[in-house]
Amino acid sequence: MRLSLVIHVCGLLVRPFGFMFLAPLVLALAHGETHDAWGFGLSALITLAAGHAMRLAGGASAEEAVERMRRVEGLAVVSLAWLLIAGFAAGPYLWAGMHPIDAMFESMSGLTTTGATVLRDFSDVGRGLFFWRSMTQWLGGMGVIALFVAVLPRLAIGGRELFFAEAPGPDDEKVSPQIRRTAAILWRLYAGLTLLETLALKVAGFTWFDSICHAFTTLAAGGFSPHPQSIAGYQNPAAEWIIIVFMFLAGANFALQYRAIAQGSLRLIGRDEELRAYSGVIMMATLTLAILLYGTMSFGDNIRTSLFQVLSIVTTTGYASVDFQLWNDQAKVVLLGLMFIGGCAGSAGGGPKVVRHLLLARFTFQELRRTLHPRAVLPVKLGGRVVPESVLQGVIVFFLFYMLTFAVCAFVVVLFGADLVTGISATAATLGNVGPGFNMVGPMGHFADLHPVSRVVLTGAMWIGRLEVLTVLVVLRPEAWRQGRWAAD
């Protein structure tokens, strides 16, 4: 691994992030929040300076080697850049008086689109900071690195490793032969849907500020809300239906949506096996919840609430239209199960992804058939194509490491004082980038009362989960760095 190259590219990614502080800075000044504005300004200067220093530290040889970036170097850049950007994004929270652990937790929760929060009193938070929380989720939803791959010409070729390391999935899917153009196309679709939801929420009665913040965090499958009671605090059924629609889109494959729009055909959507499975999970879970909650509210409210919460959890958005902590245990277990599913590959949603569950189920059934017919050739197919053995092995390995990471993190959280339900749900919610859990970390609660060690571990879980586990774990292996050298030649 060429360390100078890794540092150089991290600098290329960190430096433009400094300009992202300007929007909340202007908003803070417009609302007379001078103290917060200073925090955004200083954070911008520090980020720009640090990014420039890292870029120069790599040297000219690193700049020439960007287009020859190897996979391990791409993985290292993605892992370190997310960690560094989250650290710089924590600056405004530190300036506002947050403890460093809490500031990093809130920042990582934003960029990884988790939506878990350590905020206790929303009345102490200015509009600039609320906008910053939502904006970091919007940037993280499609991927901070994908954004910079789209706008940085130097990463037009080497950027392929960054783009697919950030959102690997079981298969690499492009909408254009050029990776930079692919990132730009998907970002335009993402921004267009965000604008559309903003206008729809404004028509539904939200203020412009609330409309923008919720559009940012819906399309990002993030879930941060300026209201302490999330969507439940607005008591607006029309807005809930709008958010339902856009949560569904946020959890669906953006490349598939682009193709359907570009070709003007809904057949592409209907033929996609993952999308059909995704829709099936949503319908079955909604029906199950509606039955379990029967009699607690009117029929219309029951359907809307059940569908909203199913979509919120399965897409890992994490909004709450009601306090589901008050639901019965049977309903809660449905939501807990959905935390381990996630959205579609190529979506803003987190979690293991529907396609992996689909492949794992088909592989399992084929192995059962192979037991009865040991000489039979039984390939696993998806969308009419045979899935390579290497992809199936990757899916199995992913699930093994995902569950191992979950078990270790949950053990630590419970060991440091959380009850079992809180520990399990908090870990599932952070590793899957869902947001709220149950008990202490319920939809109307927060993570601030967890032990500091638990908050550090869960911050790491958000980072690992957003990069789909293996990206980070591979880079953490000693051999990834053992042969590292500074020179980029």
Secondary structure as UniProt FT lines:
FT   HELIX           3..17
FT   HELIX           18..21
FT   HELIX           22..30
FT   TURN            31..32
FT   HELIX           34..65
FT   HELIX           66..68
FT   HELIX           71..89
FT   HELIX           91..95
FT   TURN            96..97
FT   HELIX           100..111
FT   TURN            112..113
FT   HELIX           122..124
FT   HELIX           127..142
FT   HELIX           144..151
FT   HELIX           153..155
FT   TURN            156..158
FT   HELIX           159..166
FT   HELIX           179..203
FT   TURN            204..205
FT   HELIX           208..219
FT   TURN            220..221
FT   TURN            228..229
FT   HELIX           230..233
FT   HELIX           237..250
FT   HELIX           254..263
FT   HELIX           267..271
FT   HELIX           273..292
FT   TURN            293..295
FT   HELIX           299..314
FT   TURN            315..316
FT   HELIX           324..326
FT   HELIX           329..338
FT   TURN            339..341
FT   TURN            345..346
FT   HELIX           354..372
FT   TURN            374..375
FT   STRAND          381..382
FT   TURN            383..384
FT   STRAND          385..386
FT   HELIX           389..415
FT   TURN            416..417
FT   HELIX           420..431
FT   TURN            432..433
FT   HELIX           439..441
FT   TURN            443..444
FT   TURN            448..449
FT   HELIX           452..466
FT   TURN            467..469
FT   HELIX           470..476
FT   HELIX           479..482
//
